Amino acid sequence: MRIAVFSAKPYDQTFLTRANAAGRHTLSFFDARLTVETAPLAVGFECVCAFVNDHLDAAVMEQLHQGGTRLVALRSAGFNHVDLEAAQRLGMTVVRVPAYSPHAVAEHAVALVMSLNRMTFRAYNRVREGNFALDGLLGFDLHGKTVGVIGTGHIGLIFADIMHGFGCRIVAYDPYPNPEAKAFVEYVPLETLYAQADIISLHCPLTADTRHLINAIAIAQMKRGVMLINTGRGRVVDTQAVIAGLKSGHIGYLGLDVYEEEEQLFFEDHSHQVIDDDRFMRLTTFHNVLITGHQAFFTQEALTNIAETTLANIDAFESGSGKLHRVVYDKRK
């Protein structure tokens, strides 16, 4: 098939080309994000390969369909940026990568916990400047602390297991408890998790129920000085409410790998520009906030799995055989 790969960075080209080693498909790489303006680039391509910040709303899907696209292959697990109703109406198939390396994301969440607790990012800058003072770098023992995990799928469960290895008590909330978690996870109501957890890590999908799950009401129920970690979906967190929590001291530490308005920022170099997102810039002023640019997935193993699963999806669609990780429209959601 002829495949138009949007939001293609050098690493995407490297790993997708490697996965297509037999040369079965023709890959064309476009650095541009997929939008209404860039959709004409896909004319004549049977398949469009898209990433998390590409636009796949009804208008774009209409353009792709008119241009001959039959398959949308997502290089991600999430699909909330796709108008699945439009895809169904147009007879277009949407596939995704349901899992790539849950260890990559879980381990990055742990890295945020450790870095925030021991302020290693501040210590690094101090030592480079010849400042070896310890004031402001005081941390706490993880052993014996209570960690709240919201969402216990593959990633959440691995994160919980790692934190349990530190000697932490694990409480969790999930509408669909994971039977594999019973050995070391205590499922509790969300309000109980908020009240008991010293550290809260978010690993839930973005749905109508979880959008702004972490809001002013939720924060008010948390322990004062709580550490909040989000490597899941940006819009699960109400940024303005979190800023208020940081200002009041109710939130003691914040680690983000995702941000609700990240589409205009992440995966690009804006170092030569003025960033006009006032809420994001306000977050960067806090000494107890650590933000990474959606890099939790960014390991060799994960990129290999993403590329191989993406190509396998395309193979299965073209041949009519093999495992197809299809995303189906559900009008109830």
N, C-alpha and C positions, 0 to 999 in steps of 0.2 A: 504493500500500500504506500501511497504518498502521504507523508505525515508532516504537518506543520507544527513545529514545537515553539510555543510562545513562552515568554519570560525565561528564555534560555540563557543561562550563564555558562562560563567555560566549563565548570564542573558538570553541568547537565550534558553538554556536548560530549565530554570525555566518557561519562558512564553510560549514556544512551548509545553512543557509537560502539562502545565495547560490548554492550548487550546485543547489539545488532551486528555482531562480528561476521555472521554468514552473509550479510548484505541483503537479507530477505526484503527489507523495506527501504524506501528512500526517505531519509530524514533531512528536512530543511529547518534550520534554526533561526529564530527571530528573537532578538534581545527585547523587543517591545512587549509590553503587557497586552493581552487580548482585550480590546474594547470595541465600541461601535466604530471608532475611527480606524482601528488597525485590522478589523475583521476582513476587509477586502484582501489582505495578504494571504488569506486562506482559500481564496477562490481556486478551484481545481484540485484541492487536497481532500481526499476521502476521509482522512482522520486529522483531528486537531488534538494536540497534546498540551494540556494546560496545567497551571500551578495554582496555588492558593489565592493569589491576589489578581488573577485574571477575572475579567467580567464575563459571565455566562448567563446574563439575564435574557429575557424573552427577545429583546431587540437584536442582541448578538446571535442568539440561536437561530433567529429568522434569517439573518445574513449568512450564517454558516450553511444553513440548509439550502438556501438559494445558490450558494457557491459550490454545492455538491458534496458537502461534508455529511457523512453518515454516522461517524463515530467520534465521540469526545472521550479521550483517554486522560484521566486525571492522574497527575503524579503526586497524589496526596490521599490521605484517608478521608479528610473532611470534604463535604460536598454541598455545604450550605450556601456557596456562592453560585450554584447552578440552579436555573429555573427548570426543575424536573418536569413540571406540568407542560411547559413549552416543548421540551424534548420529546415527551410522550406524544403530544399532539402532532409534532412534525415527523414522528417515526424515527427519531434519532436515538442511538444507544449511548448511554453514559456508563463508563466503567471507572473504577478507582483502584487504589492500592490500600487494601484494608489494614494491612500491618506491614511494617518494613523492619524496624528494629526498636521494639518497645524499650529495650535496654538503653538505647541512645538517649531517649527523652527522659526516662526515669533517672538515669545517671546525671544528666544535666540539671534536673531539679535538685538532686542531692548536692551538686556542685554549687548551686545558688545558695542552698541552706548553709553549707560550710563556709562559703566566701562571706556571706552576710554575718554569720555568727562571729567569725574570727577576723572580719574586716581585712581580709588578705589583699583586696584591691586597693584599700587605703594604705596599707603597710607597704605595698609594692612601690607606690608613688613616693611615700616618705623616704624609704631607703635610697631610692634613686637620687633624692635631693639631699642625702646625708643626714636626714632626720631619723634618729633611732629612738625617739621618745615613745612610750607605750600608752600615754594618755589618749583616751578615745578609741582604744582597740580592745577593750575588755569584752570577752565573750562569755559563754556559759557551757557547761558540760551537756552534751546531748543525752548521755546516759540518764535514764530515769524520767526524761521529759515525755509529755503526751503529744503525739503527732496525729493530726486529723487529716484523713484522706477522703476527698470528695470525688467519687468515681473510682471503682475498683475493677476496671477492665485490665487488659494486659499491662499497660503502662503504670496505672495506679497500684496494681498488685506488686509489681517489681519494685516500685518506689517504697511501698510499705515494707516489703521484705528487707530492703537495704537498711531502712531506718530501724526496723526491728533488730537488725544485726548490731546496731549501735547501742542496743539496750533500751530503746524507746518503747513505750506503751503505744499501741496503735488503735485508734478508734476510726471508724469509717462510716460514711453515708453513701448509699447507692440504692435506688429503687429496685434494682435487680442484683441482690447480693451474689457474690462470686463464691461458689462452694469451695474453691481452692483456698480461700482466705481464712477459713474457719480456724485453722491451727494457731494463728497469731493475731487475728483481727477481730475486734469487737464492734459489731454494727450497732449504731445508736441513731436516734433522731437527729436531724440537722441542728436543732437548737442545743442539744446536749453536746454535740461536737464543738459548736462555737464556744460554749461555756467552758469546756474542759481542755481544749487543745492549746498547747504552747506554740505549735507550728501547724499551719494549715496549708495543704498543697492541693491544687485543683487539677483534676484529670478527667473531667466530665465533658461530654460533647456539648455543642451549642445548639440548643433547642429553644422553643418559645418559653419553656419552663425555666431554663437555666440562664437566659439572657439577663444580665445584671443581677445574677444570683447574689453576688457580693455587692451589696448596696448599703446605704446608711443604717437601715434597720438591722441587717446581718452584722455589720461591724460593731454596732452598739451591744450586741450579745456576746462578742468575743472578749477574751481576757485582755486586759490592758497590757500593751507591750507585745502583742501577738506578732509572730512572723508569718507573712502571707506570701505564698509562692504560686505563680501561674505559668505553667508551660503548656497549657491546654488550648483554650480559645480566648482571644482577647476580649470579646464582648460578654464574657461571663462576669467580668469585673466592671463596675461603674467607676470610671476613673475619677470623676469629681468627688464621689463619696470617699474614695481611697485617699485623695489629696487632703480632704477634711480630716480623715482619720490620722494621717501622718502629722498634720499641723497640731492636732490636739494631743498627740502622743499615744493615742489609743492603739494605733498600729506602730509597732516598734521597729519592724524591718519589712521591706517589700522587695521581692525578687520577681522580675517579669522577663519572660522570653517572648511574650505576645502582648499586643496592645490593641485596644478596640479600634483605633484609627490607623493601624500600622500600614495599611495599603499604600498610603502616600509617602511612606518613609522607608520601610524595611526592604532589604535586598538591593538597595541602591546607595551610591556614594553622594551624600549631601554636604560633605565637609566644606565645600566652597560656596555654599548657599546659606541664606537665612532661613531657618526652620520656623514656619509661621504657626505651628500647632502649639498654642499657648499651654494647653494642659500637659502635653508631653514635655515641653521645656520646663514647666513647673516641677514635674517629677524629678527631672535631672538635677534640681537644686538641693535635694535632700541628701544628707550624708549617709543615710541609712537605706538608700534605694539603689538597687543594682539591676540594670536593664541590659539584656542581650538581644540582638536583632533577629529573633526567630531562628536560632542556630541549634536548638536542642536536637533536631533530627540529623544534624550535619556530621555524620561519621562515614567512614569508608564503607562499613557494613551496610548502613542504612541506604546510602546512595546506590550501592550495588543492588540491594533488594528492590528499591524503587524502580530502577531502570529495568531490571529483569522481569519484575511483575508487570510493568507497563507494556513491555514488548510481548510478554506472554498473553496479556489481555488482547492485544491487537492481533496476535497470531490466532487466538481462539475465535475472535470475531470473524476474521477473514476465512478461516478454514471450516468454521461451524462445529469444531470439536475442541475439547480441552476445557479447562476451568476458566470461566468468564466472571470476573468480579463486578457484576452489573449493579447499578444503582437504579432502583425502581421507584417511580412516583407513588406516593401514598397520600391520597387526598384528605385522609384523616389528620394529617400533621400540618 
